[in-house]
């Protein structure tokens, strides 16, 4: 077996009930949920497990997802499973940094709670995002640049799937131009803001003030950043990258390609859903892709990776 990468999804994959089986069956996972509740002053188990209207709202989604991701990570680590490389998409980058050893889980939980609030408040009602399918990134970038108003690439997910973000009118106009240029589909996304666009720059500035207050450690495990699709080698660079990440494109496809080039042949998605697993399979069909969402997934992953 070559190298193993842990990858952590971003918001959009959340669902009521995520992490509940880990909470019930794994003490190390339950401790993370309880720690998140204490840090935030919220009932995080109720937010994740009980039917409510908050889980799809950014300021709540982010803390809920990160709690679930770290809770699953701790159960994996307990079984002696560790990655060679980590990466996460948007919000998931915090899970990757925790897995790398550079940020304490309590600091990540506190920061992400603030991040969700800042992003929600930056543009509470404005902005839009749309997934563009079946057309090259070069054409998308060119049309966004020509479109009046603010619109730009938000996510390079995988071949044939790129997300654009910005002002509602500009996103709609770019979408129409892209359909006329041959895009197979333009799918408006149900999101509460134009994430990873310059409209979120203010949220990044607010976030940096909180990031400046926490201590970062040397990496135990290297991680690949969204901003550059390259390794971060100096912990102090994390703060500036996480500030810019809020309003910059997520280079997920490029990040996976970097890990592939460095010998990763097994990708383990940690958290709700299989979004990143699907992206990886579209980037390279030959690699092994596992995901741990439900408790029963944990045993399957342990078996495949050959750990006791």
ZAVODO-78370 format. One record per residue (C-alpha): residue in three letters; x, y, z. Coordinates in steps of 0.05 Angstrom, whole numbers. Layout:
# residues N
+--------+--------+--------+--------+
| residu |     xx |     yy |     zz |
+--------+--------+--------+--------+
|    ala |      X |      Y |      Z |
...
+--------+--------+--------+--------+
***
This chain:
# residues 308
+--------+--------+--------+--------+
| residu |     xx |     yy |     zz |
+--------+--------+--------+--------+
|    unk |      0 |      0 |      0 |
|    unk |     23 |     70 |    -16 |
|    unk |      6 |    132 |     24 |
|    unk |    -60 |    145 |     60 |
|    unk |    -95 |    213 |     59 |
|    unk |   -150 |    234 |    107 |
|    unk |   -198 |    284 |     76 |
|    unk |   -252 |    324 |    109 |
|    unk |   -315 |    351 |     74 |
|    unk |   -344 |    421 |     75 |
|    unk |   -414 |    444 |     89 |
|    unk |   -470 |    418 |     46 |
|    unk |   -462 |    345 |     67 |
|    unk |   -494 |    355 |    136 |
|    unk |   -556 |    317 |    157 |
|    unk |   -598 |    306 |    219 |
|    unk |   -569 |    248 |    259 |
|    unk |   -497 |    254 |    235 |
|    unk |   -449 |    227 |    287 |
|    unk |   -502 |    201 |    334 |
|    unk |   -478 |    129 |    330 |
|    unk |   -407 |    151 |    346 |
|    unk |   -433 |    192 |    404 |
|    unk |   -469 |    132 |    433 |
|    unk |   -414 |     80 |    421 |
|    unk |   -347 |    115 |    426 |
|    unk |   -325 |    151 |    489 |
|    unk |   -271 |    191 |    452 |
|    unk |   -324 |    215 |    403 |
|    unk |   -374 |    233 |    457 |
|    unk |   -319 |    274 |    491 |
|    unk |   -312 |    316 |    428 |
|    unk |   -387 |    331 |    424 |
|    unk |   -388 |    349 |    497 |
|    unk |   -326 |    392 |    490 |
|    unk |   -358 |    429 |    431 |
|    unk |   -420 |    442 |    473 |
|    unk |   -378 |    470 |    530 |
|    unk |   -336 |    514 |    484 |
|    unk |   -395 |    543 |    445 |
|    unk |   -449 |    544 |    499 |
|    unk |   -494 |    506 |    451 |
|    unk |   -525 |    437 |    456 |
|    unk |   -485 |    407 |    398 |
|    unk |   -514 |    336 |    404 |
|    unk |   -584 |    366 |    398 |
|    unk |   -562 |    408 |    338 |
|    unk |   -535 |    346 |    303 |
|    unk |   -584 |    292 |    324 |
|    unk |   -652 |    324 |    335 |
|    unk |   -697 |    352 |    280 |
|    unk |   -686 |    427 |    276 |
|    unk |   -684 |    486 |    226 |
|    unk |   -614 |    509 |    246 |
|    unk |   -570 |    454 |    217 |
|    unk |   -574 |    483 |    146 |
|    unk |   -556 |    554 |    170 |
|    unk |   -482 |    569 |    160 |
|    unk |   -468 |    593 |    231 |
|    unk |   -493 |    527 |    258 |
|    unk |   -474 |    480 |    201 |
|    unk |   -400 |    493 |    208 |
|    unk |   -392 |    478 |    281 |
|    unk |   -437 |    417 |    275 |
|    unk |   -398 |    388 |    217 |
|    unk |   -329 |    400 |    247 |
|    unk |   -352 |    368 |    313 |
|    unk |   -374 |    306 |    275 |
|    unk |   -309 |    303 |    235 |
|    unk |   -264 |    309 |    295 |
|    unk |   -306 |    258 |    334 |
|    unk |   -296 |    207 |    278 |
|    unk |   -223 |    225 |    272 |
|    unk |   -212 |    210 |    346 |
|    unk |   -244 |    141 |    338 |
|    unk |   -197 |    126 |    281 |
|    unk |   -136 |    150 |    319 |
|    unk |   -156 |    106 |    378 |
|    unk |   -150 |     46 |    331 |
|    unk |    -80 |     66 |    310 |
|    unk |   -100 |     92 |    241 |
|    unk |    -62 |    154 |    220 |
|    unk |    -53 |    187 |    152 |
|    unk |      9 |    206 |    114 |
|    unk |    -24 |    270 |     88 |
|    unk |    -88 |    308 |    105 |
|    unk |   -133 |    356 |     66 |
|    unk |   -202 |    385 |     74 |
|    unk |   -251 |    424 |     31 |
|    unk |   -266 |    494 |     57 |
|    unk |   -292 |    483 |    128 |
|    unk |   -261 |    414 |    125 |
|    unk |   -192 |    445 |    123 |
|    unk |   -199 |    455 |    199 |
|    unk |   -209 |    380 |    208 |
|    unk |   -146 |    369 |    166 |
|    unk |   -105 |    417 |    208 |
|    unk |   -128 |    383 |    272 |
|    unk |   -109 |    315 |    242 |
|    unk |    -41 |    344 |    223 |
|    unk |    -27 |    361 |    296 |
|    unk |    -18 |    436 |    282 |
|    unk |    -83 |    459 |    317 |
|    unk |   -115 |    435 |    381 |
|    unk |   -186 |    409 |    372 |
|    unk |   -214 |    458 |    424 |
|    unk |   -183 |    517 |    386 |
|    unk |   -210 |    492 |    319 |
|    unk |   -280 |    484 |    348 |
|    unk |   -279 |    555 |    377 |
|    unk |   -252 |    586 |    313 |
|    unk |   -302 |    550 |    268 |
|    unk |   -360 |    573 |    311 |
|    unk |   -337 |    645 |    300 |
|    unk |   -323 |    631 |    226 |
|    unk |   -394 |    608 |    214 |
|    unk |   -421 |    671 |    247 |
|    unk |   -375 |    717 |    208 |
|    unk |   -392 |    685 |    142 |
|    unk |   -466 |    688 |    157 |
|    unk |   -463 |    761 |    177 |
|    unk |   -419 |    782 |    118 |
|    unk |   -475 |    776 |     67 |
|    unk |   -538 |    752 |    104 |
|    unk |   -584 |    758 |     43 |
|    unk |   -540 |    774 |    -17 |
|    unk |   -502 |    732 |    -65 |
|    unk |   -509 |    665 |   -100 |
|    unk |   -470 |    604 |   -121 |
|    unk |   -479 |    556 |   -180 |
|    unk |   -446 |    491 |   -201 |
|    unk |   -423 |    491 |   -274 |
|    unk |   -420 |    422 |   -306 |
|    unk |   -386 |    399 |   -370 |
|    unk |   -343 |    458 |   -391 |
|    unk |   -270 |    474 |   -381 |
|    unk |   -244 |    517 |   -324 |
|    unk |   -210 |    563 |   -375 |
|    unk |   -277 |    580 |   -407 |
|    unk |   -310 |    590 |   -339 |
|    unk |   -254 |    637 |   -316 |
|    unk |   -257 |    677 |   -380 |
|    unk |   -333 |    686 |   -378 |
|    unk |   -332 |    705 |   -304 |
|    unk |   -279 |    757 |   -319 |
|    unk |   -322 |    787 |   -375 |
|    unk |   -387 |    787 |   -336 |
|    unk |   -408 |    855 |   -305 |
|    unk |   -411 |    853 |   -229 |
|    unk |   -374 |    807 |   -181 |
|    unk |   -371 |    733 |   -200 |
|    unk |   -312 |    685 |   -197 |
|    unk |   -294 |    612 |   -189 |
|    unk |   -306 |    588 |   -118 |
|    unk |   -289 |    514 |   -122 |
|    unk |   -248 |    471 |   -170 |
|    unk |   -281 |    406 |   -148 |
|    unk |   -263 |    355 |   -202 |
|    unk |   -261 |    350 |   -278 |
|    unk |   -326 |    377 |   -306 |
|    unk |   -351 |    407 |   -241 |
|    unk |   -333 |    478 |   -220 |
|    unk |   -373 |    524 |   -175 |
|    unk |   -379 |    599 |   -186 |
|    unk |   -398 |    651 |   -133 |
|    unk |   -414 |    725 |   -126 |
|    unk |   -470 |    775 |   -134 |
|    unk |   -537 |    744 |   -153 |
|    unk |   -544 |    782 |   -219 |
|    unk |   -472 |    768 |   -239 |
|    unk |   -477 |    693 |   -223 |
|    unk |   -541 |    688 |   -263 |
|    unk |   -512 |    725 |   -322 |
|    unk |   -448 |    683 |   -322 |
|    unk |   -491 |    620 |   -318 |
|    unk |   -530 |    640 |   -380 |
|    unk |   -466 |    657 |   -418 |
|    unk |   -436 |    590 |   -398 |
|    unk |   -497 |    552 |   -423 |
|    unk |   -492 |    589 |   -489 |
|    unk |   -418 |    570 |   -491 |
|    unk |   -432 |    495 |   -483 |
|    unk |   -439 |    481 |   -409 |
|    unk |   -480 |    418 |   -399 |
|    unk |   -515 |    444 |   -337 |
|    unk |   -516 |    504 |   -292 |
|    unk |   -544 |    485 |   -224 |
|    unk |   -560 |    540 |   -173 |
|    unk |   -538 |    519 |   -103 |
|    unk |   -581 |    526 |    -41 |
|    unk |   -533 |    564 |      1 |
|    unk |   -539 |    623 |     48 |
|    unk |   -483 |    665 |     18 |
|    unk |   -432 |    673 |    -38 |
|    unk |   -377 |    633 |     -5 |
|    unk |   -306 |    637 |    -30 |
|    unk |   -317 |    702 |    -66 |
|    unk |   -290 |    772 |    -50 |
|    unk |   -357 |    789 |    -18 |
|    unk |   -331 |    747 |     41 |
|    unk |   -265 |    785 |     49 |
|    unk |   -291 |    821 |    111 |
|    unk |   -307 |    755 |    145 |
|    unk |   -235 |    733 |    133 |
|    unk |   -208 |    796 |    166 |
|    unk |   -251 |    785 |    227 |
|    unk |   -230 |    712 |    230 |
|    unk |   -156 |    731 |    229 |
|    unk |   -164 |    768 |    295 |
|    unk |   -187 |    703 |    328 |
|    unk |   -134 |    661 |    293 |
|    unk |    -81 |    708 |    320 |
|    unk |   -101 |    690 |    391 |
|    unk |    -89 |    615 |    385 |
|    unk |    -24 |    576 |    388 |
|    unk |     -4 |    533 |    329 |
|    unk |     44 |    474 |    333 |
|    unk |     92 |    441 |    285 |
|    unk |     61 |    390 |    238 |
|    unk |     61 |    317 |    258 |
|    unk |     31 |    302 |    189 |
|    unk |     35 |    347 |    127 |
|    unk |    -29 |    379 |    101 |
|    unk |    -48 |    408 |     34 |
|    unk |    -81 |    477 |     35 |
|    unk |   -142 |    498 |     -6 |
|    unk |   -110 |    564 |    -24 |
|    unk |    -47 |    537 |    -58 |
|    unk |    -60 |    462 |    -69 |
|    unk |      8 |    453 |    -37 |
|    unk |     37 |    434 |     30 |
|    unk |     39 |    484 |     87 |
|    unk |    107 |    474 |    120 |
|    unk |    107 |    532 |    170 |
|    unk |     51 |    533 |    222 |
|    unk |     51 |    609 |    224 |
|    unk |     27 |    611 |    152 |
|    unk |    -37 |    576 |    171 |
|    unk |    -70 |    639 |    198 |
|    unk |    -62 |    681 |    135 |
|    unk |    -83 |    622 |     91 |
|    unk |   -146 |    610 |    131 |
|    unk |   -162 |    685 |    128 |
|    unk |   -155 |    685 |     52 |
|    unk |   -189 |    618 |     43 |
|    unk |   -257 |    647 |     62 |
|    unk |   -257 |    692 |      0 |
|    unk |   -212 |    653 |    -48 |
|    unk |   -224 |    592 |    -94 |
|    unk |   -218 |    523 |    -63 |
|    unk |   -169 |    484 |   -106 |
|    unk |   -194 |    415 |    -89 |
|    unk |   -180 |    381 |   -155 |
|    unk |   -109 |    409 |   -154 |
|    unk |   -100 |    387 |    -82 |
|    unk |   -119 |    315 |    -98 |
|    unk |    -73 |    316 |   -159 |
|    unk |    -16 |    340 |   -114 |
|    unk |    -29 |    283 |    -65 |
|    unk |    -33 |    232 |   -122 |
|    unk |     34 |    257 |   -149 |
|    unk |     64 |    245 |    -81 |
|    unk |     43 |    172 |    -78 |
|    unk |    -25 |    174 |    -44 |
|    unk |    -66 |    114 |    -67 |
|    unk |   -117 |    110 |    -10 |
|    unk |   -164 |    167 |      8 |
|    unk |   -207 |    164 |     70 |
|    unk |   -264 |    214 |     75 |
|    unk |   -282 |    230 |    147 |
|    unk |   -350 |    260 |    161 |
|    unk |   -420 |    262 |    132 |
|    unk |   -435 |    240 |     60 |
|    unk |   -391 |    218 |      3 |
|    unk |   -381 |    284 |    -34 |
|    unk |   -305 |    284 |    -33 |
|    unk |   -302 |    209 |    -48 |
|    unk |   -341 |    223 |   -112 |
|    unk |   -294 |    279 |   -132 |
|    unk |   -233 |    235 |   -121 |
|    unk |   -262 |    180 |   -164 |
|    unk |   -273 |    229 |   -220 |
|    unk |   -202 |    253 |   -214 |
|    unk |   -171 |    183 |   -212 |
|    unk |   -211 |    118 |   -218 |
|    unk |   -153 |     73 |   -197 |
|    unk |   -144 |     94 |   -125 |
|    unk |   -178 |     65 |    -64 |
|    unk |   -231 |    111 |    -34 |
|    unk |   -262 |     98 |     34 |
|    unk |   -311 |    140 |     74 |
|    unk |   -328 |    139 |    147 |
|    unk |   -396 |    170 |    161 |
|    unk |   -433 |    116 |    200 |
|    unk |   -405 |     75 |    257 |
|    unk |   -405 |     11 |    215 |
|    unk |   -360 |     46 |    165 |
|    unk |   -305 |     48 |    217 |
|    unk |   -296 |    -27 |    221 |
|    unk |   -295 |    -33 |    145 |
|    unk |   -241 |     20 |    141 |
|    unk |   -199 |    -13 |    195 |
|    unk |   -205 |    -79 |    159 |
|    unk |   -184 |    -51 |     92 |
|    unk |   -125 |    -13 |    121 |
|    unk |   -102 |    -75 |    157 |
|    unk |    -99 |    -48 |    227 |
|    unk |   -118 |    -87 |    289 |
+--------+--------+--------+--------+
***
